[in-house]
Amino acid sequence: MLKWKSSKKSKDRYQVKLNKFEQELNVLKTKKLQYLEGIELGQLPEGGIFSETALRSAVKAMMWRLIAGSVTFITSLKFSGSLATAFRIVGSDFFPRH
């Protein structure tokens, strides 16, 4: 009799978990159908997430040049083994002669 009660408790506990997972699955299925039908799932704030300004563009450009220069410097140093050569390569990248 004791074994039967503990089995029933286990069954009830797992049934609760199963019901929870089935509810979550139904929510996901609904979202999938909405997505497939072309309904927007989220709304962006008015005007988008951010606004692009001249200052922001300039900072992004400078940061990308810094990252690219660093990669070029490290790669040049690794292959040439010379600091002077690595600096010349990076310098020519930043200050090209026309």
Secondary structure, DSSP 8 states (H G I E B T S, - for coil): -HHHHHHHHHHHHHHHHHHHHHHHHHHHHHHHHHHHTT--SS---TT-S----HHHHHHHHHHHHHHHHHHHHHHHHHHH--HHHHHHHHHHHHS---
